[in-house]
Structure formats: structure tokens, C-alpha cells
């Protein structure tokens, strides 16, 4: 057990790099999927209801509810509506930004300044995503009725969408960890650079 504890303690920097790699995988994968119709359609409730992002769309919430494409199914009139709404154009842009953040974070393994920026952007993006828990009705189980009254609905009963969003708490923490690691490396470099300049002079 002592060996394991010592190994874990001495491997912190490697684990932080694994965190960077993990962030990059998630960001590049999810960002890449934003280029596809089903994923672009899926983020509409989040964007349309967000006061921080809804201006990117031309249609007001909750009109999108009439034009939902279930995953795995395409309806032409719904796709036409989303084209008019700017759904796909926005999704392409968002995907590009997410991919860029993932790559910046990964580069922190070798370049501390870039990694510091990537970590902060990861934190910021996750923070914005978590606001969807406040602004998006679909993140909580709806009361759709049935043979008897729905026993659990609304806050705090997260729907599938809500359970996806809440995981960004982890991503937010990971962003701060990699950013702080990059910041520490940057501070460690400053005295060394100063000493070099003194020796050279």
C-alpha cells in the first residue's frame, strides 16, 4: 500500500497530462459531431433558451419544439426550419471553437502558456454549459401525466439532457486543474530565466 501511495504521489504531473488528453478527446469528439445534423438539432433547446446564446438563432423559443428531429430520424420540413434558424451554421462555429479549446488544452503538455489558456477556456465553457440547468426546461423530467400522477418531475429530477449537462462540473474542475498546473510551470520558469539573464550579464 505504501508503494502505491508513493507511486500515486509521484505521478501527479503524469495524471494531469492524462487529464489534458481526456479533455482533448472529449472536446474534439463532441466538437466534431457538431458538424452533423442530429447533433446540431440536439443542442437547439440549450441555445434557444439561453440569454447568453439565443441571439445566434433567428427563431425564438419555444418554436423549436414543433420542429424536433429525433436522433436517427430526419424530417425535411424540420431541417428546412433549422436552416432558416441558423441551427447548422451556429453548430459548425461552436464545434470549431470546442475543437480549438481541446487542442489548446492538449498543447499544455509542452507549452505552458497555451495550456493555461486552454484550461481557462475549458473552465469558462463548462461554466456556460452549467447555466443550462437554469435556463433550459428540458434538463428536468417533465410532467407528462399518464395512468397516475407523475411522482417525480421538475427540479431536482434531471432528464437525460440534464444528466449530460451536470457532468460539466467535472470538466470545469479539470479545466482549473490543468490551468493551475500550467500557471505553476510558468512561475517556476521565471526565476530560472532571471538567473540566466544575470549570469549572461
MORA-V63732 format. One line per field, one symbol per residue. phi: phi as a letter, one per 20 degrees, with the letter a starting at -180 (. if undefined). burial: + if it has 16 or more other ideal C-beta (glycine too) atoms within 10 Angstrom, else -. A space follows every 50 residues. Layout:
BEGIN
phi->???
burial->???
END
This chain:
BEGIN
phi->.ffffffffedgffffffffffgfgfffffffffedgfffffeggfffee fecfffeedefdggfecfdggncccgfffffffffngfffffffffffff fffgfffffdcfffffffffffffffffgffffeedgffdfeeemqfbgf fcbmfdefegffffffffgfffffffffffffffffffffffffffffff f
burial->---------------++-++-+++-+++--+-++----++++++++++++ --+--++-+-+--+--+++--------++-++--+-++-++--++--++- ++-++++++--+-++++++++++-++--+++++-++-++++--------- --------+-++--+--+--++-++-+++-+++-+--------------- -
END
